[in-house]
Amino acid sequence: MASNDERTPKFVHIDERNESSANESISFGFEQELKSLTVRNGDSARFEAKIRLSAKLDRSLLTVEWRLNDQRITLETNERYRFDSFADENLYRMDIRHCEQEDEGVYTIYISYDQNKYSEESSAYLFVDSE
């Protein structure tokens, strides 16, 4: 279990140089990290993270990836997963429907900016109680 210091949101400060400004500090990271969950077998689970992405950053250069035990999760991996994002809130969700014992493990949201020039991740554990 992470200590409180480890769970404090951390931000990458990116120095961008452009024609209109000499040097601006831009934040990129997590405002709200993933939290570990315990669900009963057959119930649904929802992981949620909120990122900080300065308005000056080009959202089209942001990549978000979900992983289970370091393996990328896609809809092709398992149709019980559902991914949502709310750009106006910088909120990202992943739902797992009808959780089974095989769903238990470490879930990670990995965010990167500008082809992995800057990246951050947040992880949490899903526990599935059998009935």
C-alpha positions in Angstrom: 0.0 0.0 0.0 1.4 3.4 -0.9 2.1 6.0 1.8 0.3 9.3 1.7 3.4 11.0 0.2 3.4 8.5 -2.7 -0.3 9.2 -3.4 0.2 13.0 -3.6 -0.5 14.1 -7.1 2.7 14.8 -9.0 3.0 17.0 -12.1 5.5 17.3 -14.8 6.3 21.0 -15.6 7.0 21.3 -19.3 8.9 24.3 -20.5 7.5 25.3 -24.0 9.3 27.8 -26.2 7.3 29.5 -28.9 7.2 32.7 -30.8 4.7 34.5 -28.5 6.5 33.7 -25.2 10.0 33.2 -24.1 9.4 30.4 -21.6 6.2 29.1 -20.0 5.7 26.4 -17.4 3.0 23.9 -18.3 1.5 21.2 -16.0 1.0 17.6 -17.1 0.1 14.8 -14.6 -2.6 13.4 -12.4 -5.0 15.4 -10.2 -6.8 12.3 -9.1 -5.0 8.9 -9.2 -6.6 5.5 -9.4 -7.8 3.9 -6.2 -7.8 0.2 -5.3 -11.2 -1.5 -5.4 -12.8 -4.6 -3.9 -15.9 -6.0 -5.7 -17.9 -9.1 -5.4 -17.7 -11.7 -8.1 -20.2 -10.7 -10.8 -20.3 -7.0 -9.8 -18.9 -4.2 -11.9 -15.8 -2.1 -11.1 -15.0 1.5 -12.1 -11.5 2.9 -12.2 -11.3 6.7 -12.6 -8.5 9.2 -13.0 -8.4 12.9 -13.5 -5.4 14.5 -15.2 -4.0 17.9 -15.3 -3.4 19.1 -18.8 -2.7 22.8 -19.2 -4.9 24.6 -21.7 -1.8 25.5 -23.7 -1.0 21.9 -24.5 -2.4 20.4 -27.7 -4.9 17.7 -26.6 -4.3 15.8 -29.9 -0.8 15.0 -28.7 -2.1 13.2 -25.6 -2.3 9.4 -25.5 -4.1 7.4 -22.8 -3.7 3.7 -22.4 -5.1 1.3 -19.8 -3.2 -1.8 -18.7 -3.8 -4.9 -16.6 -0.6 -6.4 -15.1 1.4 -4.4 -17.7 -0.6 -5.8 -20.6 -2.5 -3.2 -22.8 -6.3 -3.5 -22.5 -8.3 -3.0 -25.6 -12.0 -3.8 -26.5 -10.7 -6.7 -28.5 -9.0 -8.0 -25.3 -12.2 -8.3 -23.5 -15.7 -7.0 -24.4 -16.6 -6.5 -20.7 -14.4 -3.4 -20.6 -15.7 0.0 -21.4 -13.7 3.2 -21.7 -15.0 6.7 -21.3 -13.4 10.1 -21.3 -14.7 13.6 -20.5 -12.4 16.1 -22.1 -14.0 19.1 -20.5 -13.2 17.6 -17.0 -10.0 15.8 -18.0 -11.6 12.7 -16.5 -10.9 9.1 -17.8 -12.9 6.0 -16.7 -12.7 2.3 -17.3 -15.6 0.0 -16.3 -15.3 -3.7 -16.0 -18.7 -5.5 -16.1 -19.4 -8.8 -14.4 -16.0 -9.0 -12.7 -14.5 -12.5 -12.3 -11.5 -13.8 -10.4 -9.4 -13.5 -13.6 -10.0 -9.8 -13.6 -8.1 -9.4 -10.3 -4.7 -7.6 -10.7 -2.9 -4.3 -11.0 -4.6 -1.8 -13.3 -2.7 1.2 -14.7 -3.6 4.3 -16.6 -0.7 5.5 -18.6 -0.7 9.0 -20.1 1.8 10.4 -22.5 2.3 13.6 -24.3 4.0 14.2 -27.7 4.9 10.6 -28.5 6.1 9.8 -25.0 8.2 12.9 -24.6 6.5 13.2 -21.2 4.6 10.4 -19.5 3.0 9.6 -16.1 1.1 6.6 -14.8 -1.1 5.7 -11.9 -1.9 2.2 -10.7 -4.3 0.5 -8.3 -5.3 -3.1 -7.5 -8.7 -4.8 -8.2 -9.6 -7.4 -5.6 -12.5 -9.8 -6.6 -14.2 -11.5 -3.6 -15.6 -14.9 -4.5 -19.0 -15.7 -3.1 
